[in-house]
Amino acid sequence: MPEPGATTRIGDGAVAFARMSGSSIAGPDAAAWVTDFLNAAYYRRTTEGRDVDDLRLAFAVLTTYWAREAVGRRLHLVDLPAFHRAFGAARFRGDGGARGTLDRAALLAGASTLLGPWFPEAYADRARRGWGIVFKTPEERAAHDPGRRLALARLGAPTPGQAPREEQTWHTYPPVRVPSSAAVVDQLTRPETWPDHASELGRFTPLRPGGLLGQTFEIEVAAGADAGRPVFTRGYVTITALVTQDDPAALAAWLDEVQDGLARYGEDEPPALPYGADLLVGFDLTTHEGHFMGRGHNRLLLFEHDGEAFVRAVGTWDPMPWHLEQAYRVAGRDAQRAFWGQGGRPEQSMLHQLARNVEGIAVEH
């Protein structure tokens, strides 16, 4: 039972968590049809005929429509008829393999009707994608203000871990091999590209202009994806520390703190870096109020070992309030681990999607 006087704090936390359903760009009255559209594009389709980029495409359609047609507001029920006109006939035919679903061709055709015939070609052009939005021209992309989405977000105060370190959970996720450390640095240091690496379980969308340090991301997470009935929630994190080989002393101090915490409190967790590895980049993502993991932060590390490059996540968080702990046990634990590359399928992991996409970029260039 909570201590006397703690009820208000827990209640406030539960309310903040409940407010984080869905996406910042969609109002409550749009939640049902937005989820239905994403189901048709991906989650309800058979796994044999779909690709996780179909889901990224569906999100891009929604986000681009919001950016162009819902200026200064969220998506609402009033926006549903436009989507029905663009995609309804294809869904009735079952162009995704079953009635009510959409395959990639139907998504692109519907997007051409909804947004304009320029959309398919622009979606395929990295110079015209950013922040999960597709732009008609590179100049339009350069003029975009990501603060438009920040203005709609419920961004609470930062909530770094405050419990004694021995009471916190320390967890190291398996490293994911990437084909090029230089290409990973290029992608990670341009936050507007992060939605390109979204998995079927979650996506990061930056909310501020500029680079990594101080950048705030909206994280949209899907629970229940394996059952074909995803429920979306969101949280916010800000990058509060960034170390690179440009400052070897800061890099070493940051890594020493992570390694020391894992060794002391990780309960047999492996070290963040294997023996002999070289850390290239590391950064902290600190949670904000209402985050589905409670107080704490995650870390991402890019390192090289035995001639190969890897990315890895290391998480640290406080004991969870009761409402978060129950949700985490029921639906969050396996999804969270799969998202960072532990178990699950590559389609579920953002780091595996990053590795796949970086390989594509390396081949192109």
PAMAR-144496 format. One record per atom (N, C-alpha, C): residue in three letters; x, y, z. Coordinates in steps of 0.05 Angstrom, whole numbers, padded with zeros to 5 digits, always signed. Atoms other than C-alpha are relative to their C-alpha. Example, Ala and Ser with C-alpha at 12.3 -4.5 7.8 and 13.67 -1.06 7.14 Angstrom:
<recs>
ALA+00018-00024+00000ALA+00246-00090+00156ALA+00018+00024+00000SER-00016-00024-00001SER+00273-00021+00143SER-00015+00022+00014
</recs>
This chain:
<recs>
MET+00017-00024+00000MET+00000+00000+00000MET+00018+00025+00000PRO-00016-00024-00001PRO+00025+00071-00012PRO+00000+00012+00027GLU-00002-00014-00024GLU+00049+00112+00045GLU-00020+00023+00001PRO+00018-00023-00002PRO+00001+00165+00072PRO+00013+00025-00012GLY-00010-00024+00013GLY+00009+00228+00032GLY+00010-00005-00028ALA-00011+00006+00027ALA+00034+00191-00030ALA-00022-00004-00021THR+00022+00006+00019THR-00035+00179-00061THR-00002+00022-00021THR+00003-00021+00019THR-00037+00247-00094THR+00021-00002-00022ARG-00021+00002+00019ARG+00030+00237-00127ARG-00005-00023-00019ILE+00005+00023+00017ILE+00012+00168-00153ILE-00024+00006-00018GLY+00023-00007+00016GLY-00056+00194-00176GLY+00008+00019-00023ASP-00009-00019+00021ASP-00023+00252-00213ASP+00015-00015-00021GLY-00015+00015+00019GLY+00024+00203-00246GLY-00017-00017-00018ALA+00018+00016+00016ALA-00032+00157-00268ALA-00016+00017-00020VAL+00014-00018+00019VAL-00070+00216-00298VAL+00018+00009-00022ALA-00019-00008+00021ALA-00008+00240-00335ALA+00005-00022-00019PHE-00003+00023+00018PHE+00002+00170-00362PHE-00024-00004-00018ALA+00024+00004+00016ALA-00070+00165-00385ALA-00002+00021-00022ARG+00002-00021+00020ARG-00064+00230-00422ARG+00018-00005-00024MET-00020+00005+00021MET-00008+00201-00465MET-00009-00021-00020SER+00010+00019+00020SER-00053+00156-00507SER+00003+00012-00028GLY+00000-00010+00028GLY-00046+00161-00582GLY+00024+00017-00007SER-00021-00018+00011SER-00006+00214-00618SER-00008+00029+00005SER+00005-00028-00005SER+00001+00288-00607SER-00014+00013-00023ILE+00013-00013+00023ILE-00024+00303-00677ILE-00028-00010-00005ALA+00028+00011+00004ALA-00090+00264-00669ALA-00016+00005+00026GLY+00018-00004-00023GLY-00147+00285-00623GLY-00013-00026+00007PRO+00013+00025-00009PRO-00186+00233-00583PRO-00022-00010-00020ASP+00021+00009+00019ASP-00242+00233-00635ASP+00011-00011-00026ALA-00012+00012+00024ALA-00192+00212-00689ALA+00014-00026+00007ALA-00016+00024-00008ALA-00160+00155-00649ALA-00010-00025-00014ALA+00011+00025+00011ALA-00207+00101-00676ALA+00006-00002-00030TRP-00004+00002+00029TRP-00202+00118-00750TRP+00030+00000-00007VAL-00029+00001+00005VAL-00126+00131-00747VAL+00010-00028+00005THR-00009+00028-00006THR-00115+00063-00714THR-00011-00019-00021ASP+00012+00017+00021ASP-00162+00031-00765ASP+00016+00002-00026PHE-00016-00004+00024PHE-00121+00061-00822PHE+00027-00015+00003LEU-00025+00013-00003LEU-00056+00035-00793LEU-00003-00031+00001ASN+00007+00029+00001ASN-00088-00034-00782ASN-00002-00009-00029ALA+00004+00008+00028ALA-00109-00036-00855ALA+00026+00000-00015ALA-00025-00002+00015ALA-00040-00015-00879ALA+00021-00020+00009TYR-00022+00017-00010TYR+00000-00063-00835TYR-00009-00022+00019TYR+00003+00019-00022TYR-00023-00096-00771TYR-00020-00023-00006ARG+00020+00021+00006ARG-00083-00134-00800ARG+00008-00016-00025ARG-00008+00014+00024ARG-00046-00156-00863ARG+00016-00025+00008THR-00016+00023-00005THR-00013-00224-00868THR+00029+00008-00001THR-00028-00007-00002THR+00061-00223-00852THR+00015-00005-00026GLU-00015+00007+00024GLU+00081-00254-00918GLU+00001+00023-00021GLY+00002-00020+00021GLY+00060-00195-00961GLY+00006+00028+00008ARG-00004-00027-00009ARG+00079-00136-00919ARG+00029+00005+00008ASP-00027-00009-00008ASP+00142-00097-00902ASP-00004+00022+00020VAL+00004-00021-00020VAL+00152-00052-00842VAL+00001+00028-00012ASP+00001-00027+00013ASP+00164+00005-00891ASP-00029+00006-00009ASP+00028-00006+00005ASP+00090-00003-00908ASP-00012+00016+00023LEU+00009-00015-00024LEU+00076+00020-00837LEU+00011+00028+00001ARG-00012-00026+00001ARG+00125+00077-00843ARG-00014+00018-00022LEU+00014-00014+00021LEU+00090+00096-00908LEU-00027+00010+00010ALA+00026-00008-00010ALA+00022+00096-00874ALA+00002+00023+00020PHE-00004-00023-00018PHE+00048+00140-00818PHE+00007+00025-00015ALA-00007-00023+00016ALA+00078+00186-00870ALA-00024+00013-00013VAL+00024-00011+00012VAL+00011+00193-00904VAL-00015+00017+00021LEU+00014-00014-00021LEU-00022+00212-00838LEU+00014+00026+00008THR-00015-00023-00010THR+00034+00259-00816THR+00001+00022-00021THR-00001-00020+00021THR+00039+00293-00884THR-00027+00014-00003TYR+00026-00013+00001TYR-00036+00304-00887TYR-00004+00020+00023TRP+00002-00018-00022TRP-00033+00334-00817TRP+00016+00025-00005ALA-00017-00023+00005ALA+00025+00379-00837ALA-00011+00019-00021ARG+00010-00016+00022ARG-00010+00404-00900ARG-00029+00010+00005GLU+00029-00006-00001GLU-00084+00404-00882GLU-00010+00008+00028ALA+00009-00005-00027ALA-00089+00410-00806ALA+00018+00020+00014VAL-00019-00020-00010VAL-00047+00472-00795VAL-00011+00011+00027GLY+00008-00012-00026GLY-00049+00493-00722GLY-00018-00017+00017ARG+00019+00017-00015ARG-00092+00435-00699ARG+00008-00030-00003ARG-00003+00029+00003ARG-00096+00360-00690ARG-00019-00011-00021LEU+00020+00014+00017LEU-00130+00310-00735LEU-00025-00006+00017HIS+00025+00005-00014HIS-00203+00300-00717HIS-00018-00017-00018LEU+00019+00016+00015LEU-00264+00262-00740LEU-00007+00013-00027VAL+00006-00015+00024VAL-00276+00316-00792VAL+00019-00007-00023ASP-00020+00008+00021ASP-00214+00290-00830ASP-00005-00028-00011LEU+00005+00028+00009LEU-00241+00219-00837LEU-00011-00001-00029PRO+00010+00003+00027PRO-00282+00232-00901PRO+00021+00002-00022ALA-00021-00002+00020ALA-00220+00253-00940ALA+00015-00026-00003PHE-00013+00026+00001PHE-00186+00187-00921PHE-00018-00021-00012HIS+00019+00019+00011HIS-00248+00148-00938HIS-00002+00002-00031ARG+00002-00004+00029ARG-00252+00179-01008ARG+00026-00011-00013ALA-00025+00008+00012ALA-00178+00164-01020ALA+00006-00030+00002PHE-00008+00028-00004PHE-00173+00093-00992PHE-00024-00019+00003GLY+00023+00017-00005GLY-00244+00067-00983GLY-00005-00021-00020ALA+00006+00019+00021ALA-00253+00033-01050ALA+00021-00023+00000ALA-00021+00021-00001ALA-00186-00004-01045ALA-00004-00018+00024ARG+00005+00016-00023ARG-00203-00027-00975ARG-00024-00019-00004PHE+00024+00017+00005PHE-00271-00053-00998PHE+00008-00023-00018ARG-00010+00022+00017ARG-00235-00093-01052ARG+00018-00019+00014GLY-00019+00016-00014GLY-00185-00119-01002GLY+00027-00001-00013ASP-00026-00001+00015ASP-00122-00095-01038ASP+00024-00007+00017GLY-00022+00010-00016GLY-00080-00117-00979GLY-00001-00030+00004GLY+00002+00029-00002GLY-00100-00190-00987GLY-00026-00009+00013ALA+00025+00006-00013ALA-00164-00188-00946ALA-00017+00026+00000ARG+00017-00024+00000ARG-00224-00141-00947ARG+00006+00017+00025GLY-00006-00019-00022GLY-00210-00080-00905GLY+00029+00007+00002THR-00029-00005-00002THR-00135-00080-00917THR+00010+00014-00025LEU-00013-00015+00022LEU-00087-00040-00962LEU+00028-00010-00004ASP-00028+00006+00005ASP-00024-00062-00996ASP+00015+00025-00007ARG-00016-00024+00005ARG+00033-00016-01015ARG-00009+00016-00024ALA+00009-00014+00024ALA+00007+00000-01084ALA-00025+00016+00007ALA+00025-00014-00007ALA-00061+00019-01054ALA+00007+00024+00018LEU-00008-00023-00016LEU-00027+00063-01002LEU+00011+00023-00017LEU-00011-00021+00017LEU+00012+00101-01055LEU-00021+00012-00018ALA+00022-00011+00017ALA-00049+00107-01101ALA-00018+00018+00017GLY+00017-00016-00017GLY-00092+00132-01043GLY+00013+00026+00008ALA-00015-00024-00008ALA-00038+00181-01021ALA+00000+00020-00023SER+00001-00018+00023SER-00037+00209-01092SER-00027+00014-00002THR+00027-00012-00001THR-00112+00221-01087THR-00002+00020+00023LEU+00003-00017-00024LEU-00108+00250-01017LEU+00018+00025-00001LEU-00020-00022-00003LEU-00045+00293-01023LEU+00009+00011-00027GLY-00009-00010+00026GLY-00028+00298-01097GLY+00018-00021-00014PRO-00016+00020+00014PRO+00007+00258-01152PRO+00029+00002+00004TRP-00028-00003-00007TRP+00074+00284-01128TRP+00009-00019+00022PHE-00008+00014-00025PHE+00072+00241-01065PHE+00017-00025-00004PRO-00016+00024+00001PRO+00098+00173-01088PRO+00029+00005-00007GLU-00027-00006+00007GLU+00160+00201-01121GLU+00015+00014+00023ALA-00012-00015-00023ALA+00173+00248-01062ALA+00006-00019+00023TYR-00005+00019-00022TYR+00166+00191-01012TYR+00025-00016-00004ALA-00024+00016+00007ALA+00221+00153-01048ALA+00026+00016+00001ASP-00023-00019+00001ASP+00268+00214-01044ASP+00007+00009+00028ARG-00007-00008-00027ARG+00305+00222-00978ARG+00003+00030+00003ALA-00003-00029-00001ALA+00317+00295-00995ALA-00027+00014+00004ARG+00026-00012-00004ARG+00242+00306-00990ARG-00016-00014+00023ARG+00012+00011-00024ARG+00229+00267-00926ARG+00014+00011+00025GLY-00012-00009-00025GLY+00239+00290-00855GLY-00022+00003+00021TRP+00019-00002-00023TRP+00204+00288-00786TRP-00024-00018-00005GLY+00022+00017+00007GLY+00160+00232-00815GLY-00019+00013-00020ILE+00017-00015+00019ILE+00132+00282-00866ILE+00013-00002-00028VAL-00009-00001+00028VAL+00138+00280-00942VAL-00006+00028-00011PHE+00002-00028+00010PHE+00150+00347-00976PHE+00000+00000-00031LYS+00000-00002+00029LYS+00137+00368-01048LYS+00028+00006-00011THR-00027-00008+00009THR+00207+00399-01054THR+00020+00000+00023PRO-00020-00004-00021PRO+00273+00401-01016PRO-00002+00027+00014GLU+00002-00027-00012GLU+00261+00475-01005GLU-00023+00001+00021GLU+00022+00002-00019GLU+00194+00460-00971GLU+00009-00014+00025ARG-00010+00015-00023ARG+00229+00410-00926ARG+00018+00019+00017ALA-00018-00017-00014ALA+00283+00461-00908ALA-00015+00022+00016ALA+00015-00021-00014ALA+00229+00511-00887ALA-00017-00011+00022HIS+00018+00011-00020HIS+00193+00463-00841HIS+00008+00007+00029ASP-00005-00006-00029ASP+00187+00482-00767ASP-00011-00024+00016PRO+00009+00022-00016PRO+00185+00419-00723PRO-00014+00009+00025GLY+00014-00010-00024GLY+00160+00463-00666GLY-00030+00000-00003ARG+00029+00002+00003ARG+00091+00458-00696ARG-00011-00024+00015ARG+00009+00024-00015ARG+00085+00388-00667ARG+00005+00004+00030LEU-00006-00005-00028LEU+00118+00409-00602LEU-00022+00016+00013ALA+00021-00016-00011ALA+00063+00460-00593ALA-00025-00016+00007LEU+00023+00018-00005LEU+00011+00403-00593LEU+00006-00021+00021ALA-00008+00022-00018ALA+00051+00357-00547ALA-00006+00008+00029ARG+00003-00004-00029ARG+00037+00349-00473ARG+00027-00005+00013LEU-00028+00004-00009LEU+00110+00359-00454LEU+00002+00008+00029GLY-00004-00006-00028GLY+00118+00353-00379GLY+00029+00005+00007ALA-00028-00005-00010ALA+00180+00365-00337ALA+00017-00025-00004PRO-00018+00023+00001PRO+00241+00321-00346PRO-00001-00016+00026THR+00002+00017-00023THR+00241+00261-00299THR+00024-00020+00001PRO-00023+00018-00002PRO+00312+00234-00292PRO-00003-00017+00025GLY+00001+00018-00023GLY+00321+00176-00244GLY+00010+00014+00025GLN-00008-00012-00025GLN+00325+00198-00172GLN+00002-00020+00023ALA-00003+00020-00020ALA+00323+00133-00133ALA+00030-00007+00004PRO-00027+00009-00003PRO+00388+00107-00102PRO+00007-00020-00022ARG-00008+00017+00023ARG+00428+00071-00156ARG-00005-00029+00005GLU+00004+00028-00005GLU+00422+00005-00120GLU-00029-00008-00002GLU+00028+00006+00003GLU+00346+00010-00125GLU-00010+00002-00028GLN+00008-00002+00028GLN+00345+00025-00199GLN+00004-00026-00015THR-00004+00022+00018THR+00339-00026-00254THR+00021+00008-00021TRP-00021-00004+00020TRP+00401-00030-00299TRP-00002-00023-00019HIS+00003+00022+00019HIS+00393-00069-00363HIS+00015+00006-00026THR-00015-00003+00025THR+00438-00080-00424THR-00014-00017-00021TYR+00012+00014+00022TYR+00406-00099-00490TYR+00022-00011-00019PRO-00021+00011+00018PRO+00443-00142-00541PRO+00009+00020-00021PRO-00009-00018+00021PRO+00487-00104-00590PRO-00011-00009-00027VAL+00010+00005+00027VAL+00461-00099-00662VAL+00021+00009-00019ARG-00022-00006+00019ARG+00513-00102-00717ARG-00011+00018-00022VAL+00007-00018+00022VAL+00510-00045-00768VAL+00022+00000-00020PRO-00021+00003+00020PRO+00547-00044-00834PRO+00019+00023-00002SER-00018-00024+00003SER+00577+00026-00827SER-00004+00018+00024SER+00003-00019-00023SER+00591+00067-00765SER-00003+00028-00010ALA+00002-00028+00011ALA+00599+00130-00808ALA-00029+00005-00009ALA+00027-00004+00009ALA+00530+00120-00838ALA-00019+00002+00024VAL+00017-00002-00024VAL+00499+00109-00769VAL+00003+00027+00013VAL-00004-00027-00011VAL+00531+00173-00743VAL-00015+00021-00017ASP+00014-00018+00017ASP+00503+00209-00804ASP-00030+00000+00005GLN+00029+00002-00005GLN+00432+00184-00790GLN-00007+00010+00028LEU+00007-00007-00027LEU+00432+00192-00715LEU+00004+00029+00006THR-00005-00028-00006THR+00461+00262-00716THR-00018+00018-00017ARG+00020-00015+00014ARG+00405+00284-00763ARG-00027-00011+00010PRO+00024+00011-00013PRO+00344+00273-00718PRO-00024-00001-00018GLU+00023+00000+00018GLU+00295+00289-00774GLU-00002-00027-00015THR+00001+00025+00014THR+00313+00221-00804THR-00009-00023+00018TRP+00007+00022-00018TRP+00295+00180-00742TRP-00026-00014-00007PRO+00025+00015+00007PRO+00223+00165-00765PRO+00004-00020-00023ASP-00006+00019+00022ASP+00254+00130-00826ASP+00008-00027+00011HIS-00009+00025-00012HIS+00278+00076-00778HIS-00020-00012+00020ALA+00021+00010-00018ALA+00213+00064-00741ALA-00005-00030-00005SER+00007+00028+00002SER+00194-00008-00726SER-00030-00003+00004GLU+00028+00004-00004GLU+00126-00040-00719GLU-00009+00005+00029LEU+00006-00005-00028LEU+00130-00027-00644LEU+00003+00029+00008GLY-00003-00027-00009GLY+00150+00045-00642GLY+00016+00018-00019ARG-00013-00019+00017ARG+00177+00108-00673ARG+00008+00025+00016PHE-00010-00024-00012PHE+00217+00170-00652PHE-00004+00023-00019THR+00003-00023+00017THR+00196+00238-00680THR+00012+00024+00015PRO-00012-00024-00014PRO+00239+00300-00663PRO-00019+00023-00001LEU+00018-00023-00004LEU+00203+00362-00639LEU+00013+00027-00001ARG-00014-00026-00001ARG+00257+00415-00641ARG+00019+00001-00025PRO-00020-00002+00021PRO+00303+00442-00696PRO+00027-00007+00011GLY-00028+00005-00009GLY+00377+00426-00694GLY+00007-00029+00002GLY-00012+00027-00002GLY+00419+00366-00677GLY-00009-00015+00024LEU+00007+00019-00021LEU+00421+00314-00622LEU-00001+00013+00028LEU-00001-00010-00028LEU+00441+00350-00558LEU-00023+00019+00005GLY+00023-00017-00006GLY+00379+00380-00527GLY-00025-00006-00016GLN+00023+00007+00017GLN+00333+00348-00578GLN-00021-00016+00016THR+00022+00014-00013THR+00265+00324-00553THR-00015-00017-00021PHE+00014+00018+00018PHE+00230+00264-00585PHE-00026-00008+00012GLU+00025+00013-00007GLU+00159+00241-00583GLU+00003-00029-00008ILE-00001+00028+00006ILE+00158+00165-00578ILE-00028-00011-00001GLU+00026+00013+00003GLU+00096+00130-00605GLU+00005-00030+00001VAL-00005+00029-00005VAL+00092+00058-00580VAL-00026-00015-00005ALA+00023+00017+00005ALA+00045+00003-00602ALA+00001-00025+00018ALA+00003+00024-00016ALA+00023-00049-00551ALA-00021-00018-00013GLY+00019+00019+00012GLY-00013-00112-00575GLY+00003-00003-00030ALA-00003+00002+00029ALA+00017-00109-00645ALA-00001-00028-00010ASP+00000+00028+00009ASP+00026-00184-00649ASP-00028-00011-00004ALA+00027+00009+00002ALA-00048-00194-00640ALA-00016+00014-00022GLY+00013-00015+00021GLY-00064-00146-00697GLY-00019+00021+00010ARG+00017-00020-00012ARG-00099-00099-00649ARG+00017+00020+00016PRO-00018-00017-00015PRO-00048-00046-00630PRO-00014+00022+00015VAL+00009-00023-00016VAL-00061+00005-00576VAL+00023+00019+00003PHE-00022-00019+00001PHE-00019+00067-00583PHE+00001+00018+00024THR-00005-00020-00021THR+00011+00108-00527THR+00026+00015-00008ARG-00023-00015+00007ARG+00066+00159-00527ARG+00015+00010+00026GLY-00016-00012-00021GLY+00121+00188-00484GLY+00020+00019-00012TYR-00019-00020+00010TYR+00175+00241-00489TYR+00027-00004+00014VAL-00028+00001-00011VAL+00251+00239-00480VAL+00016+00023-00012THR-00019-00020+00010THR+00305+00292-00487THR+00028-00010+00003ILE-00028+00007-00001ILE+00378+00280-00502ILE+00014+00020+00017THR-00012-00017-00020THR+00413+00308-00442THR+00030-00002+00002ALA-00029+00003+00001ALA+00484+00283-00454ALA+00008-00012-00026LEU-00010+00011+00025LEU+00524+00270-00517LEU+00030+00001+00001VAL-00029+00002-00001VAL+00596+00246-00519VAL+00010-00013-00026THR-00012+00010+00025THR+00640+00233-00580THR+00031-00001+00004GLN-00029+00002-00001GLN+00713+00219-00595GLN+00014+00027-00003ASP-00011-00027+00001ASP+00722+00294-00605ASP+00009+00010+00028ASP-00008-00006-00028ASP+00727+00298-00528ASP+00005-00026+00014PRO-00006+00027-00012PRO+00762+00234-00505PRO-00004-00001+00030ALA+00003+00001-00029ALA+00761+00253-00432ALA-00030-00002+00008ALA+00029+00001-00006ALA+00685+00265-00431ALA-00011-00028-00008LEU+00009+00026+00009LEU+00675+00201-00471LEU+00007-00022+00020ALA-00009+00020-00019ALA+00716+00160-00422ALA-00015+00002+00026ALA+00014-00004-00025ALA+00682+00190-00361ALA-00029-00010-00002TRP+00028+00009+00005TRP+00612+00177-00390TRP-00001-00031+00000LEU+00000+00029+00002LEU+00630+00105-00407LEU+00006-00013+00027ASP-00007+00011-00027ASP+00662+00093-00338ASP-00024+00000+00018GLU+00024-00001-00017GLU+00598+00115-00304GLU-00020-00022-00007VAL+00018+00021+00009VAL+00556+00067-00346VAL+00011-00027+00008GLN-00012+00026-00006GLN+00604+00009-00337GLN-00001-00005+00030ASP+00000+00003-00029ASP+00609+00021-00262ASP-00028-00007+00010GLY+00027+00005-00008GLY+00533+00023-00254GLY-00008-00028-00007LEU+00007+00028+00008LEU+00524-00042-00293LEU+00014-00020+00017ALA-00015+00020-00016ALA+00579-00077-00254ALA-00010-00001+00029ARG+00008-00001-00028ARG+00552-00055-00186ARG-00030-00009+00003TYR+00029+00003-00004TYR+00477-00058-00197TYR-00015-00015-00022GLY+00013+00012+00023GLY+00464-00096-00261GLY-00009-00028+00003GLU+00008+00028-00005GLU+00452-00165-00230GLU+00007-00018-00023ASP-00012+00018+00020ASP+00497-00204-00277ASP-00005+00010-00029GLU+00002-00011+00027GLU+00484-00157-00336GLU+00028+00001-00012PRO-00026-00003+00012PRO+00541-00157-00387PRO+00009+00029-00001PRO-00010-00028+00002PRO+00585-00096-00394PRO-00011+00013-00025ALA+00011-00015+00023ALA+00563-00041-00442ALA+00017-00005-00025LEU-00018+00005+00022LEU+00624-00053-00485LEU+00016-00026+00005PRO-00017+00023-00004PRO+00661-00119-00496PRO+00029+00009+00002TYR-00029-00007-00004TYR+00735-00120-00479TYR+00013+00006-00027GLY-00014-00008+00024GLY+00776-00084-00531GLY-00016+00016-00020ALA+00016-00016+00019ALA+00719-00046-00563ALA+00006+00030+00004ASP-00004-00029+00000ASP+00723+00028-00580ASP-00027+00014-00002LEU+00025-00016+00001LEU+00665+00074-00563LEU+00004+00024-00018LEU-00001-00022+00018LEU+00651+00124-00618LEU-00019+00023+00008VAL+00021-00020-00008VAL+00587+00159-00594VAL-00017-00012+00022GLY+00019+00008-00021GLY+00544+00155-00532GLY-00018+00023+00007PHE+00018-00021-00009PHE+00483+00194-00510PHE-00022-00010+00018ASP+00022+00006-00019ASP+00429+00196-00456ASP-00026+00011-00010LEU+00027-00010+00006LEU+00354+00201-00469LEU-00015-00001+00026THR+00013-00002-00026THR+00320+00226-00406THR-00030+00003-00003THR+00029+00000+00002THR+00246+00215-00395THR-00012+00026+00009HIS+00017-00022-00009HIS+00192+00268-00385HIS-00024-00012+00015GLU+00024+00007-00015GLU+00131+00266-00340GLU-00020-00014-00018GLY+00020+00016+00015GLY+00080+00214-00363GLY+00011-00022-00017HIS-00012+00021+00016HIS+00130+00168-00396HIS-00008-00027+00010PHE+00010+00026-00006PHE+00108+00096-00399PHE+00020-00017+00016MET-00020+00014-00016MET+00173+00073-00364MET+00005+00014+00027GLY-00005-00015-00025GLY+00169+00124-00308GLY+00025+00016-00001ARG-00024-00016-00002ARG+00231+00160-00285ARG+00025-00016-00008GLY-00025+00013+00007GLY+00298+00144-00316GLY+00011+00010-00026HIS-00009-00007+00027HIS+00336+00146-00380HIS+00013-00024-00013ASN-00013+00020+00016ASN+00362+00103-00436ASN+00025+00012-00012ARG-00025-00009+00013ARG+00430+00106-00469ARG+00003-00016-00026LEU-00008+00014+00024LEU+00452+00090-00539LEU+00030+00003-00004LEU-00029+00001+00004LEU+00523+00070-00555LEU+00006-00011-00028LEU-00010+00010+00025LEU+00557+00063-00622LEU+00029-00006+00004PHE-00028+00008-00005PHE+00622+00024-00619PHE+00010-00019-00022GLU-00012+00019+00019GLU+00670-00017-00661GLU+00016-00021+00016HIS-00014+00022-00014HIS+00698-00085-00641HIS+00007-00021-00021ASP-00010+00020+00018ASP+00741-00133-00681ASP-00007+00007-00029GLY+00005-00008+00027GLY+00731-00092-00744GLY-00029+00003-00009GLU+00029-00003+00006GLU+00655-00089-00740GLU-00012+00022+00018ALA+00014-00022-00014ALA+00607-00034-00718ALA-00026-00011+00012PHE+00024+00008-00014PHE+00550-00042-00668PHE-00013+00023+00013VAL+00015-00019-00017VAL+00495-00002-00634VAL-00012-00017+00022ARG+00011+00014-00023ARG+00469-00020-00565ARG-00014+00020+00018ALA+00014-00016-00019ALA+00420+00007-00515ALA+00005-00010+00028VAL-00003+00006-00029VAL+00430+00009-00439VAL-00020+00017+00015GLY+00021-00014-00014GLY+00370+00027-00396GLY+00004+00001+00030THR+00000-00003-00029THR+00366+00053-00325THR-00026+00014+00008TRP+00025-00013-00009TRP+00300+00068-00290TRP-00006-00006+00029ASP+00008+00003-00028ASP+00271+00078-00221ASP-00021-00021+00003PRO+00023+00017-00004PRO+00222+00030-00189PRO-00025+00013-00010MET+00023-00012+00013MET+00157+00040-00226MET-00023+00004+00019PRO+00026-00002-00014PRO+00093+00068-00195PRO-00018-00024-00007TRP+00016+00025+00004TRP+00040+00014-00189TRP-00014+00000-00027HIS+00015+00001+00025HIS+00000+00036-00251HIS+00018-00006-00024LEU-00019+00006+00021LEU+00062+00033-00295LEU+00010-00029+00002GLU-00011+00027-00003GLU+00088-00032-00266GLU-00020-00021-00010GLN+00020+00019+00010GLN+00022-00068-00280GLN-00001-00001-00030ALA+00000-00001+00029ALA+00020-00044-00352ALA+00025-00012-00012TYR-00025+00011+00010TYR+00093-00062-00361TYR+00001-00030+00001ARG+00000+00029-00003ARG+00084-00132-00335ARG-00018-00014-00021VAL+00020+00013+00017VAL+00023-00146-00378VAL+00008+00003-00030ALA-00004-00004+00029ALA+00044-00115-00445ALA+00026+00014-00007GLY-00022-00017+00007GLY+00106-00072-00440GLY+00027-00013-00001ARG-00027+00010-00003ARG+00165-00114-00420ARG+00011-00013-00026ASP-00010+00013+00024ASP+00171-00159-00481ASP+00002+00019-00024ALA-00001-00019+00022ALA+00154-00103-00529ALA+00024+00019+00002GLN-00022-00019-00004GLN+00205-00056-00499GLN+00027-00013-00006ARG-00025+00014+00005ARG+00260-00108-00502ARG+00003-00006-00030ALA-00001+00005+00029ALA+00242-00127-00574ALA+00007+00025-00015PHE-00005-00025+00014PHE+00243-00054-00594PHE+00030+00007+00000TRP-00029-00006-00001TRP+00316-00048-00571TRP+00017-00023-00008GLY-00015+00021+00013GLY+00336-00113-00604GLY+00004-00025+00016GLN-00003+00024-00017GLN+00328-00166-00549GLN-00024-00018-00005GLY+00022+00017+00007GLY+00286-00223-00575GLY-00017+00012-00022GLY+00017-00011+00021GLY+00229-00212-00623GLY+00011-00003-00028ARG-00007+00001+00028ARG+00235-00202-00697ARG+00013+00027-00009PRO-00013-00025+00009PRO+00277-00151-00736PRO-00020+00023-00005GLU+00021-00021+00005GLU+00212-00115-00756GLU-00008+00015+00025GLN+00009-00012-00025GLN+00200-00100-00683GLN+00021+00019+00012SER-00022-00014-00013SER+00268-00068-00668SER+00009+00024-00016MET-00009-00023+00014MET+00286+00003-00686MET+00030-00002-00007LEU-00028+00002+00006LEU+00360-00014-00682LEU+00005-00019-00024HIS-00003+00017+00024HIS+00352-00071-00732HIS-00010+00014-00025GLN+00009-00016+00023GLN+00313-00024-00778GLN+00021+00020-00007LEU-00022-00019+00005LEU+00369+00027-00771LEU+00022-00015-00015ALA-00021+00015+00013ALA+00419-00027-00790ALA-00007-00007-00029ARG+00009+00007+00027ARG+00378-00048-00851ARG+00000+00025-00017ASN+00002-00024+00017ASN+00367+00023-00875ASN+00028+00012-00005VAL-00027-00010+00004VAL+00440+00043-00865VAL+00014-00017-00022GLU-00011+00017+00022GLU+00459-00016-00909GLU-00009+00010-00027GLY+00011-00010+00024GLY+00413+00011-00962GLY+00014+00027-00008ILE-00013-00026+00006ILE+00444+00081-00956ILE+00029-00005-00009ALA-00027+00006+00008ALA+00514+00052-00960ALA+00002-00010-00028VAL+00000+00010+00028VAL+00497+00015-01024VAL-00005+00022-00020GLU+00006-00022+00018GLU+00467+00077-01055GLU+00024+00018-00005HIS-00021-00020+00001HIS+00527+00120-01040HIS+00027-00013-00008
</recs>
